[in-house]
Amino acid sequence: MKLLTATILTAIVAPMTPAHAATTPVPRLDVAQYDAPGTDTRAADSLNAEWISLVNDGGKPVSVTGWSIREQGGRVYTFGAVTIAAKGRLWLHTGRGADTGEHRYWNSGNHLWNNTGDEATLRDPAGRVTDTCAWTRQANRTRVAC
């Protein structure tokens, strides 16, 4: 009877705790610098001083290939082949630049994040929302922790 009870409990509990859930890190939004320092211009230094970062708090690298970030106005950036290192960070800059392992570029010619308030939504490759970061205007602040 004990063996039968253990088998039934295993069958009930096992599906609720998949083995990969505890070992697969999930990236999250960490900080958004939504108001580039100085006057907002369409110059590369101004556009690239506006960014949002993702972090991987896990102990293993995590791929964000196919993940996307959407801003409140509907513009979407989808990540190509890129991995965030264990305990690492990835910055997504608004402007143009050469993508690296830690810096990606939206390639927008305009500022994306509204200084008066906006919301970033992180989605996995299946389109499921995994994180959001929202803000409103506050005096003397140009960035927000998500």
N, CA, C and O of each residue as an XYZ file, in Angstrom:
584
protein
N       0.818     -1.188      0.000
C       0.000      0.000      0.000
C       0.864      1.256      0.000
O       0.530      2.242     -0.657
N       2.008      1.221      0.758
C       2.884      2.377      0.789
C       3.443      2.659     -0.587
O       3.525      3.823     -0.979
N       3.828      1.648     -1.332
C       4.384      1.827     -2.664
C       3.341      2.422     -3.594
O       3.662      3.314     -4.379
N       2.126      1.962     -3.529
C       1.049      2.502     -4.350
C       0.777      3.957     -3.990
O       0.587      4.779     -4.886
N       0.753      4.299     -2.710
C       0.538      5.681     -2.275
C       1.667      6.569     -2.760
O       1.403      7.672     -3.241
N       2.917      6.132     -2.653
C       4.064      6.912     -3.118
C       3.986      7.127     -4.622
O       4.303      8.217     -5.099
N       3.575      6.128     -5.372
C       3.448      6.241     -6.821
C       2.381      7.262     -7.193
O       2.581      8.080     -8.090
N       1.264      7.211     -6.509
C       0.180      8.165     -6.784
C       0.628      9.578     -6.441
O       0.389     10.501     -7.220
N       1.272      9.766     -5.291
C       1.759     11.099     -4.913
C       2.779     11.619     -5.910
O       2.744     12.797     -6.263
N       3.677     10.779     -6.368
C       4.676     11.187     -7.350
C       3.991     11.629     -8.634
O       4.385     12.633     -9.228
N       2.984     10.905     -9.065
C       2.275     11.247    -10.299
C       1.535     12.570    -10.157
O       1.397     13.307    -11.132
N       1.062     12.876     -8.965
C       0.326     14.130     -8.753
C       1.287     15.306     -8.607
O       1.056     16.363     -9.195
N       2.360     15.144     -7.835
C       3.270     16.242     -7.523
C       4.248     16.514     -8.663
O       4.557     17.677     -8.920
N       4.739     15.510     -9.345
C       5.771     15.679    -10.370
C       5.396     16.680    -11.455
O       6.235     17.511    -11.804
N       4.182     16.651    -12.012
C       3.867     17.621    -13.056
C       3.874     19.069    -12.572
O       4.030     19.980    -13.385
N       3.711     19.302    -11.283
C       3.685     20.664    -10.771
C       5.084     21.234    -10.571
O       5.246     22.445    -10.420
N       6.100     20.363    -10.571
C       7.461     20.827    -10.342
C       8.389     20.248    -11.405
O       9.143     19.317    -11.122
N       8.345     20.790    -12.639
C       9.206     20.256    -13.684
C      10.673     20.441    -13.320
O      11.053     21.440    -12.708
N      11.481     19.477    -13.699
C      12.898     19.489    -13.362
C      13.602     20.715    -13.922
O      14.495     21.255    -13.269
N      13.224     21.171    -15.114
C      13.920     22.301    -15.733
C      13.552     23.634    -15.109
O      14.287     24.605    -15.289
N      12.449     23.721    -14.383
C      12.009     24.998    -13.816
C      13.020     25.552    -12.828
O      13.248     26.762    -12.793
N      13.623     24.699    -12.035
C      14.559     25.162    -11.034
C      15.933     25.456    -11.627
O      16.725     26.165    -11.006
N      16.233     24.933    -12.803
C      17.576     25.082    -13.357
C      17.660     26.061    -14.518
O      18.761     26.492    -14.860
N      16.553     26.429    -15.134
C      16.575     27.341    -16.266
C      16.344     28.769    -15.782
O      15.251     29.103    -15.326
N      17.387     29.625    -15.883
C      17.179     31.008    -15.444
C      16.213     31.738    -16.376
O      16.100     31.406    -17.555
N      15.527     32.726    -15.835
C      14.595     33.544    -16.611
C      15.094     34.987    -16.562
O      15.271     35.540    -15.476
N      15.325     35.605    -17.727
C      15.774     36.999    -17.707
C      14.654     37.907    -17.205
O      13.476     37.566    -17.306
N      15.030     39.056    -16.668
C      14.046     40.024    -16.208
C      14.531     41.429    -16.541
O      15.729     41.666    -16.700
N      13.574     42.363    -16.644
C      13.903     43.770    -16.836
C      14.473     44.290    -15.529
O      13.973     43.956    -14.455
N      15.526     45.113    -15.613
C      16.187     45.561    -14.397
C      16.157     47.072    -14.213
O      15.701     47.553    -13.176
N      16.627     47.822    -15.186
C      16.687     49.280    -15.089
C      16.350     49.865    -16.451
O      16.738     49.318    -17.483
N      15.623     50.986    -16.450
C      15.351     51.723    -17.686
C      15.855     53.149    -17.516
O      15.447     53.855    -16.594
N      16.737     53.565    -18.405
C      17.099     54.986    -18.463
C      16.250     55.563    -19.583
O      16.622     55.520    -20.755
N      15.111     56.099    -19.201
C      14.102     56.534    -20.160
C      14.289     57.969    -20.616
O      13.681     58.382    -21.603
N      15.105     58.731    -19.929
C      15.350     60.129    -20.288
C      16.854     60.312    -20.411
O      17.563     60.403    -19.409
N      17.332     60.366    -21.646
C      18.764     60.548    -21.873
C      19.220     61.843    -21.232
O      18.531     62.857    -21.346
N      20.374     61.837    -20.552
C      20.865     63.078    -19.938
C      21.024     64.185    -20.982
O      21.391     63.922    -22.128
N      20.752     65.398    -20.583
C      20.866     66.538    -21.493
C      19.619     66.701    -22.330
O      18.556     66.171    -22.007
N      19.768     67.448    -23.420
C      18.663     67.710    -24.329
C      18.445     66.504    -25.225
O      19.394     65.962    -25.792
N      17.181     66.084    -25.350
C      16.883     64.971    -26.258
C      17.066     65.444    -27.696
O      16.352     66.327    -28.170
N      18.019     64.850    -28.369
C      18.252     65.117    -29.786
C      18.184     63.780    -30.492
O      18.015     62.742    -29.852
N      18.310     63.798    -31.760
C      18.331     62.534    -32.501
C      19.759     62.095    -32.806
O      19.978     61.211    -33.634
N      20.719     62.707    -32.144
C      22.119     62.320    -32.297
C      22.352     60.968    -31.633
O      21.664     60.610    -30.676
N      23.319     60.225    -32.143
C      23.585     58.872    -31.646
C      23.856     58.845    -30.144
O      23.366     57.957    -29.446
N      24.638     59.815    -29.634
C      24.952     59.785    -28.208
C      23.704     60.003    -27.352
O      23.586     59.423    -26.273
N      22.781     60.827    -27.821
C      21.535     61.052    -27.088
C      20.641     59.817    -27.153
O      20.100     59.385    -26.135
N      20.487     59.251    -28.342
C      19.628     58.068    -28.491
C      20.167     56.869    -27.701
O      19.398     56.124    -27.095
N      21.469     56.694    -27.714
C      22.047     55.528    -27.039
C      22.193     55.704    -25.538
O      22.495     54.748    -24.824
N      21.977     56.936    -25.052
C      21.949     57.166    -23.609
C      20.569     56.838    -23.040
O      20.353     56.919    -21.831
N      19.650     56.472    -23.913
C      18.332     55.973    -23.518
C      18.396     54.460    -23.716
O      18.685     53.991    -24.817
N      18.131     53.694    -22.659
C      18.275     52.246    -22.736
C      17.423     51.551    -21.672
O      16.898     52.173    -20.748
N      17.315     50.256    -21.844
C      16.704     49.400    -20.825
C      17.610     48.183    -20.699
O      18.184     47.728    -21.688
N      17.739     47.659    -19.493
C      18.616     46.505    -19.311
C      17.851     45.294    -18.795
O      16.859     45.402    -18.074
N      18.360     44.147    -19.197
C      17.852     42.862    -18.723
C      18.953     42.220    -17.906
O      20.135     42.416    -18.189
N      18.581     41.461    -16.902
C      19.564     40.727    -16.117
C      19.189     39.257    -16.052
O      18.032     38.864    -16.203
N      20.215     38.477    -15.824
C      20.068     37.054    -15.578
C      20.603     36.827    -14.172
O      21.816     36.845    -13.961
N      19.725     36.617    -13.221
C      20.133     36.380    -11.837
C      20.577     34.938    -11.608
O      21.080     34.602    -10.536
N      20.391     34.093    -12.610
C      20.694     32.674    -12.460
C      22.174     32.360    -12.536
O      22.987     33.203    -12.914
N      22.505     31.153    -12.177
C      23.879     30.680    -12.178
C      24.318     30.080    -13.499
O      25.444     29.595    -13.619
N      23.431     30.107    -14.503
C      23.756     29.574    -15.832
C      23.411     30.632    -16.874
O      22.510     31.442    -16.656
N      24.121     30.635    -18.010
C      23.746     31.561    -19.091
C      22.322     31.281    -19.564
O      21.831     30.157    -19.458
N      21.661     32.327    -20.091
C      20.301     32.160    -20.602
C      20.204     32.825    -21.969
O      20.621     33.970    -22.144
N      19.657     32.109    -22.921
C      19.442     32.654    -24.260
C      18.190     33.515    -24.274
O      17.164     33.143    -23.704
N      18.278     34.680    -24.933
C      17.095     35.518    -25.120
C      16.750     35.602    -26.608
O      16.027     36.501    -27.036
N      17.267     34.673    -27.373
C      16.964     34.608    -28.791
C      15.449     34.478    -28.986
O      14.827     33.562    -28.449
N      14.864     35.394    -29.751
C      13.428     35.371    -29.997
C      12.600     36.082    -28.944
O      11.395     36.248    -29.135
N      13.198     36.508    -27.840
C      12.490     37.289    -26.829
C      12.267     38.686    -27.391
O      12.975     39.099    -28.310
N      11.293     39.424    -26.855
C      11.026     40.769    -27.358
C      10.708     41.733    -26.222
O      10.273     41.346    -25.137
N      10.947     43.010    -26.525
C      10.563     44.105    -25.629
C       9.650     45.023    -26.424
O       9.973     45.428    -27.541
N       8.510     45.343    -25.837
C       7.528     46.239    -26.464
C       7.388     47.471    -25.587
O       7.287     47.379    -24.364
N       7.383     48.642    -26.250
C       7.112     49.858    -25.496
C       5.630     50.181    -25.630
O       4.949     49.650    -26.507
N       5.139     51.045    -24.766
C       3.701     51.309    -24.650
C       3.065     51.739    -25.973
O       1.891     51.458    -26.211
N       3.822     52.412    -26.827
C       3.286     52.867    -28.109
C       3.179     51.765    -29.149
O       2.663     51.998    -30.242
N       3.660     50.564    -28.829
C       3.515     49.427    -29.726
C       4.765     49.032    -30.494
O       4.758     48.019    -31.195
N       5.843     49.808    -30.381
C       7.075     49.435    -31.082
C       7.727     48.263    -30.368
O       7.765     48.208    -29.139
N       8.243     47.321    -31.165
C       8.768     46.064    -30.625
C      10.192     45.842    -31.116
O      10.507     46.074    -32.283
N      11.045     45.390    -30.203
C      12.392     44.936    -30.552
C      12.449     43.450    -30.237
O      12.099     43.033    -29.133
N      12.890     42.647    -31.202
C      13.043     41.210    -30.992
C      14.524     40.870    -31.027
O      15.235     41.225    -31.968
N      14.973     40.187    -30.002
C      16.385     39.825    -29.906
C      16.736     38.726    -30.890
O      16.003     37.750    -31.046
N      17.871     38.903    -31.551
C      18.442     37.852    -32.378
C      19.200     36.897    -31.462
O      18.916     36.809    -30.267
N      20.152     36.196    -32.024
C      20.921     35.214    -31.261
C      21.807     35.920    -30.240
O      22.835     36.498    -30.594
N      21.413     35.870    -28.992
C      22.200     36.469    -27.910
C      21.908     35.735    -26.610
O      20.791     35.280    -26.366
N      22.934     35.633    -25.792
C      22.832     34.957    -24.500
C      23.320     35.909    -23.423
O      24.316     36.608    -23.611
N      22.625     35.936    -22.299
C      23.061     36.719    -21.151
C      23.837     35.766    -20.238
O      23.342     34.700    -19.870
N      25.040     36.160    -19.887
C      25.886     35.332    -19.032
C      25.236     35.110    -17.670
O      24.342     35.855    -17.270
N      25.688     34.089    -16.969
C      25.243     33.863    -15.595
C      25.555     35.109    -14.783
O      26.666     35.635    -14.849
N      24.580     35.583    -14.018
C      24.708     36.808    -13.218
C      25.056     38.019    -14.088
O      25.642     38.987    -13.602
N      24.696     37.963    -15.372
C      25.065     39.009    -16.318
C      23.948     39.974    -16.644
O      22.830     39.855    -16.143
N      24.275     40.946    -17.504
C      23.365     42.020    -17.899
C      23.487     42.246    -19.399
O      24.549     42.056    -19.991
N      22.367     42.657    -19.999
C      22.308     43.003    -21.420
C      21.595     44.338    -21.540
O      20.488     44.498    -21.026
N      22.225     45.311    -22.221
C      21.617     46.627    -22.428
C      21.034     46.701    -23.825
O      21.669     46.276    -24.790
N      19.831     47.238    -23.937
C      19.208     47.513    -25.227
C      19.122     49.023    -25.361
O      18.315     49.672    -24.694
N      19.971     49.584    -26.242
C      20.025     51.023    -26.485
C      19.031     51.397    -27.577
O      18.762     50.596    -28.472
N      18.495     52.585    -27.511
C      17.502     53.044    -28.477
C      18.083     53.261    -29.863
O      17.450     52.910    -30.859
N      19.276     53.830    -29.945
C      19.849     54.244    -31.229
C      20.543     53.146    -32.014
O      20.241     51.960    -31.881
N      21.491     53.588    -32.844
C      22.217     52.672    -33.714
C      23.585     52.346    -33.129
O      24.177     53.148    -32.407
N      24.067     51.167    -33.451
C      25.383     50.752    -33.004
C      25.658     49.337    -33.437
O      24.813     48.680    -34.046
N      26.849     48.874    -33.119
C      27.248     47.501    -33.447
C      26.907     46.605    -32.260
O      27.415     46.802    -31.157
N      26.047     45.625    -32.496
C      25.651     44.707    -31.434
C      26.859     43.942    -30.902
O      27.734     43.528    -31.663
N      26.892     43.762    -29.575
C      27.914     42.953    -28.922
C      27.206     41.979    -27.990
O      25.976     41.923    -27.960
N      27.970     41.226    -27.241
C      27.390     40.284    -26.293
C      26.638     40.941    -25.157
O      25.747     40.325    -24.572
N      26.983     42.206    -24.824
C      26.321     42.892    -23.709
C      25.509     44.102    -24.133
O      24.758     44.645    -23.323
N      25.636     44.538    -25.370
C      24.922     45.732    -25.844
C      24.230     45.433    -27.171
O      24.847     44.952    -28.122
N      22.955     45.726    -27.209
C      22.152     45.598    -28.420
C      21.576     46.965    -28.742
O      21.463     47.821    -27.865
N      21.208     47.171    -30.019
C      20.735     48.471    -30.479
C      19.427     48.313    -31.229
O      19.316     47.493    -32.140
N      18.432     49.110    -30.834
C      17.096     49.086    -31.429
C      17.156     49.648    -32.845
O      16.317     49.313    -33.682
N      18.137     50.495    -33.117
C      18.322     51.143    -34.424
C      17.205     52.120    -34.757
O      16.815     52.268    -35.915
N      16.695     52.784    -33.724
C      15.666     53.793    -33.921
C      16.322     55.157    -34.151
O      17.354     55.472    -33.558
N      15.720     55.936    -34.999
C      16.178     57.302    -35.227
C      15.482     58.298    -34.315
O      15.742     59.499    -34.393
N      14.602     57.812    -33.456
C      13.856     58.660    -32.516
C      13.935     58.055    -31.120
O      14.147     56.853    -30.961
N      13.762     58.897    -30.124
C      13.673     58.388    -28.754
C      12.409     57.540    -28.638
O      11.371     57.874    -29.210
N      12.507     56.443    -27.895
C      11.389     55.502    -27.776
C      10.624     55.648    -26.465
O       9.395     55.583    -26.450
N      11.335     55.842    -25.387
C      10.719     55.820    -24.065
C      10.223     57.210    -23.707
O      10.977     58.181    -23.779
N       8.972     57.305    -23.327
C       8.365     58.588    -22.985
C       8.837     59.046    -21.608
O       8.763     58.300    -20.631
N       9.322     60.277    -21.549
C       9.811     60.829    -20.283
C       8.688     61.041    -19.275
O       8.930     61.039    -18.068
N       7.479     61.221    -19.757
C       6.345     61.469    -18.866
C       5.736     60.187    -18.310
O       4.914     60.234    -17.395
N       6.132     59.059    -18.851
C       5.631     57.773    -18.384
C       5.542     56.792    -19.526
O       5.194     57.159    -20.648
N       5.853     55.558    -19.242
C       5.838     54.532    -20.277
C       5.835     53.175    -19.592
O       5.887     53.079    -18.366
N       5.775     52.138    -20.402
C       5.839     50.777    -19.874
C       6.560     49.896    -20.877
O       6.260     49.921    -22.070
N       7.515     49.116    -20.384
C       8.220     48.125    -21.188
C       7.667     46.755    -20.823
O       7.443     46.452    -19.651
N       7.451     45.935    -21.842
C       6.947     44.583    -21.622
C       7.917     43.588    -22.242
O       8.247     43.685    -23.424
N       8.366     42.640    -21.444
C       9.264     41.581    -21.901
C       8.442     40.339    -22.178
O       7.660     39.899    -21.335
N       8.624     39.766    -23.378
C       7.900     38.553    -23.764
C       8.882     37.474    -24.183
O       9.918     37.756    -24.785
N       8.543     36.244    -23.859
C       9.363     35.115    -24.290
C       9.046     34.788    -25.750
O       8.132     35.386    -26.318
N       9.774     33.858    -26.373
C       9.534     33.567    -27.790
C       8.122     33.088    -28.115
O       7.686     33.197    -29.261
N       7.398     32.559    -27.125
C       6.015     32.121    -27.346
C       5.029     33.278    -27.214
O       3.828     33.094    -27.409
N       5.536     34.489    -26.879
C       4.675     35.653    -26.755
C       4.095     35.868    -25.366
O       3.286     36.775    -25.168
N       4.499     35.042    -24.397
C       4.001     35.192    -23.029
C       4.722     36.346    -22.335
O       5.944     36.463    -22.433
N       3.981     37.188    -21.644
C       4.573     38.273    -20.869
C       5.289     37.662    -19.672
O       4.695     36.917    -18.893
N       6.577     37.985    -19.534
C       7.347     37.469    -18.403
C       7.721     38.566    -17.414
O       8.048     38.276    -16.263
N       7.677     39.836    -17.858
C       8.007     40.936    -16.957
C       7.540     42.255    -17.573
O       7.406     42.374    -18.791
N       7.298     43.232    -16.718
C       6.979     44.592    -17.170
C       7.737     45.580    -16.300
O       8.135     45.270    -15.177
N       7.926     46.772    -16.841
C       8.568     47.858    -16.116
C       7.831     49.131    -16.503
O       7.807     49.502    -17.677
N       7.232     49.800    -15.531
C       6.448     51.001    -15.812
C       6.955     52.157    -14.962
O       7.493     51.959    -13.872
N       6.772     53.372    -15.485
C       7.196     54.557    -14.750
C       6.330     55.743    -15.108
O       5.646     55.751    -16.132
N       6.372     56.738    -14.251
C       5.742     58.038    -14.480
C       6.806     59.102    -14.227
O       7.847     58.831    -13.629
N       6.524     60.314    -14.694
C       7.500     61.393    -14.508
C       7.655     61.707    -13.025
O       6.680     61.820    -12.282
N       8.912     61.843    -12.626
C       9.228     62.315    -11.286
C      10.386     63.295    -11.409
O      11.310     63.076    -12.192
N      10.339     64.359    -10.646
C      11.370     65.391    -10.710
C      12.745     64.808    -10.415
O      12.900     63.960     -9.537
N      13.732     65.273    -11.157
C      15.143     64.911    -10.945
C      15.423     63.418    -11.085
O      16.312     62.883    -10.423
N      14.668     62.758    -11.940
C      14.907     61.326    -12.173
C      14.940     61.076    -13.664
O      14.085     61.577    -14.395
N      15.916     60.307    -14.128
C      16.017     59.965    -15.541
C      15.992     58.458    -15.758
O      15.934     57.996    -16.898
N      16.035     57.704    -14.697
C      15.990     56.245    -14.805
C      15.179     55.655    -13.677
O      14.926     56.300    -12.659
N      14.778     54.417    -13.880
C      13.942     53.746    -12.893
C      14.387     52.296    -12.769
O      14.733     51.651    -13.758
N      14.373     51.802    -11.552
C      14.589     50.368    -11.329
C      13.277     49.662    -11.603
O      12.213     50.116    -11.183
N      13.362     48.574    -12.295
C      12.147     47.842    -12.662
C      11.725     46.890    -11.567
O      10.721     46.192    -11.709
